[in-house]
């Protein structure tokens, strides 16, 4: 039964869930991918401040880091955890979001003008645009999500171009970029420096939505494995893919290529604690310590941070005891702050050294096939037995040395490509119950999803946010690039990200209906859709009633969680729904027989007109906004039209059986002689 389950799912999974450590940058053999350790505290005179970053500062402003490490309402809780990622929007001073000075040009074929590289190898030259005027280029980001490049001279608007699919924002020189306006004309912008160009380009990169450029992978991949490929599908896409045939045909075309899918995100695990003491000014102090790493199992480092926080609070209490009176003068407070920074750096160094004592590369890891089989076994509704007990989880043990003591660290070996920390889809089901399918549909529709917990700890909100991508991934990928587990009012740059998934605790966000499309209230367990303006904006998602399949899905998830079915089963139920939508959407697209060369939006719109069911309409409407889903549906349609593109054979049963035998000595069988996954999708005799 195990071999049958694994063999039938190998093609469907395509890319095996990998050990997160495979994403690491180069480090000393055996060392975990720890980038930095940070210490922050709330200073009554200065506000949230970073006291130390060891061994080197992160590529982000200290003000932004301090605000994320000391979440709103932290003083109301004795301890709390938060997660966040280092992104381009944290790497700059947001005062730089103001328009930047540029010189503008328009490309004219066969005309005289400024010598510069052409946008697509076309003969011609750049002619000055609004010559003699002081021009500035800005990026407009509205509450409703409208995004546009705006060229101004003083208060007069000279040019406006929405960020459309044919924008083709291209770096031609270090300080010169070009793009296409909506009327098809090529516009060039000459920045004052390379640094100014790069900073503005990062803003463009973070604000650009994902577009389906009509490209498909190699024919050998046009099967269900494409649907879960970490590189072939999902919302992450290189800007180089958004070029037309002219630019693609130009050898060495210097298209701006942001490594969004190549470079792993740097994630930060943060512990914040409050120590109340009447002898301290205002009666309490708030401190935080965090670790930044490219490892997605960063929750495993919690025991080390807990010990470090105990040390910090104990040292602070001892310092308070040794002082008869609190520092009162400005000089005394400055000296105290300097001492605090030195002590913070010492603790950060000690944490860093403790984490480096873990030899993760020496652990005996299961093979990719073993991890795949283990994931399938975890999706079985009927528990597999191992010596009369539940089968062991896919966890390996490591050790960190702290102050001469050994701290046990548990490392998960089987994480999904879009999984961070100890995310649990079952948590979403317990909180939102029958509304979970609405959250899943919002993610498929490429909408802005905001989780809010006004009376919750930040850690609770973070847990819900990190679980949300797993509602659709796999098979879809790229959601982590637009996931913000914790955000606040001091840094609203995340609003620039299309289709973000974010978590907040400030009630002010619930009033800003233009900032989100779906609001998920963790306090009440209900979801609220933002009101749609009349008339609705172009390409907006029409709020369609729940389909019968979504009602069944919600009931099935609630019943499964109440019956204490494993997390793997809950995830498989959600995956089954997404795969079903891709399959029926692809079938509808194939039956419509689109002509070769027809633009993707027209293909989807044409198929939508003759959609035979509500679920097909849901799939095709979502694909019109979600490029990852669109590519998956078109790949499924191509597979239906050209079945010969499927691989000739499945993995051998011998290889699967060998993997099962090696799966940590597991000799499992189902108690009733059958194995079930996802309600009977996979079954076989034991």
Phi, psi and omega in degrees: 000318179298317180296320179295318178300310184295315183296319182290341184257352186297316179293322183294323181284324176070287182254120181293144173301128188254156173297122184306334180297343179293343181276355191293154170280176182293127177222169175302135181308130179096344183274140171291161185276064179273123182271312183197159173242132186240146175231132180223160175205164177267116178264125184299328182273328186250345185090209181285125183225149172271125180267330182200147169224119185227137005275346181212156181292151174284161180278066181201156180288143182294326179299315180295318179297317182297319180294325179284329180282336179243081186295160178299134180078013181298330182291347180276352183233145179292324180207151179202156178240144173222158175234145170201165182242151176276118185233168178305327183290342175268351186269005182224159173281122186289354170293342178281359177287353177294156178305146183251144179293135178215165165251136185252148179221154173239137184274127179237122181286135177067022183237153178286155179168195182294131179288126178194160178300141179280158183289330185219026181078010180280140179291136180157197181205166180269127177255138180303142179244124184056051182298143178085355180257148178278102186260146174228144181248129181228164177246117181271127177232109182265167179301325182278003178094002180294132182228133183205151168275130183234124177254125185231154170236102189068234177264357182274128179276123183259330182203141176222130178221119177295153178282087185259176186292338180257022182299315178052052177296113191230132175273113179266329174217172182304327183240016183225129179232161176224160176202169179253128174287171183294338177275003177093353180284145180270128181242139177242147179231126179255114181275166181286336181203165176296322180298319179295320178296315183294318179299317180290323180295326176296322177294320177297316183299318182286338183265343183289128172286171180273131180244142173274107185276004177090355181280151177233156180288181177305142182307331180294343181258004182280067177210189186295340178294332178296331185293338181241013180290129181292338182257336187265343182221179180103176187278343177286132181210140178286143176298336179296340179283346184264047178240154181273182185296329181295313181291324180293332182276353180274117180300133177066028181300122187280061181288139178295117187240096179277130183282060184291326182263345185273319183269125178291150177290147172267112181263149182237125172259126189233132175246125179238134182227152179241127176247119181266132181205121183294341180281349180268148176305130183065008168079006180197159173227146182238124180233155179217146174224139187219157175235133178254130185206157173270355175288132179275351175265039185296342177297341179293342182271005181302316182302324180291318179294325178297315179296321179294321179293320177301319179296316180297315181292324178294318178296321180294319179295321179294322178295324178293319180296324184282349180256124181292322180226153178290150178300131185244324182277162180297321180295317180295322179292324178295318178296319179297322179294321178296317178298321179296321179294319178296316179295321180296318179295324178296318179293317179299319179296322180292320177296316180301315180294323179295319180292329179286347177284348178280124179261080184292326183289346178275352180290147177275106184266145173291156179288164177303321179292322177295321178294324178295315179296321179298323177296320180293319178296325179292343180271359180288132179290326178269122184302136173278140185259146178220100181063035179084000180232171178298147180297148182293146178287163180279072183231136173246149182257137174228171183228141173240143181261120179231117178052041178082354180257152180265126178251124180282132180236130183257121184251120175286142182255352186227086179246143177292157180302333181254021184257133177231135177059208183262058180292142182223117176293329179300332176296318176300320181293319179296326183277313189254351173053236185291352180274355181302319177301330177292322176294317179299318180294322178298321177294320178294326181281001180061045181259166178274117183248125182238123174264133181229136177223089186295326182250014183259158169293152178299327180298324179293317178295317179301319181298321178292320181295315182293336178279336186301314180302333182287353175290335182232358184232128347290162019270338182281153184226171174093003184286331181297333180294342179236029179253130181233092185303326178220133177219162180213178184287343181282344179220095182261015182297338180297339178295341177287341184279123178295140174054045180290159171237112189225160177231138181220163175239353182277125182295344180301329182296328182293336180278338182272076185293344177279353182268346184215161176257324178225125179253123181251109184271109182291332180292316186261343183075020181244160177241146182229130177266137180294143178297138181267129179299154177246120358285155181293150178295162180299143175063021178282155180272122178285128181290096181269147181298156179301136176280164179299323180295324179290323177297316179295318179300314179299315180295321181294319179295316180298315180296320180294318180291320177297329178277004178062039173288154188293161180301323180299323178294317180299316180296319182296325177298318179292319178298320181300322179295315180294317178298323179296316179297320178296318182294313182287329175294318177295320178297317179296321179292321180293320179295330180286344177050068179294144179288148179297133180094352178291130179304147183304314180302323180290324176299313182292319180296320180294317178292328181293328181296331182246022181300128186279347184211167180295321180294323177295320178297320177300315182295314184288323177295320178294323181294335179291339179252328185261106183295324178298315178293321179300314180296321179295317180295319179291327175295320177296321178295319179295325178294321179293324182283323183237074182297342180293347180283353179289149176302153187286336185209157174274165173303144183295146179295332178297317179295321180293315180297321179296322179296319180296319180298326182274356185290073179053038176072019184291126172237085189251156172208154178280146185296330181253012175086004179225154177245132180240141173217132177056046173068035175096009176297319177240128177206158180183164180290143181274000000 
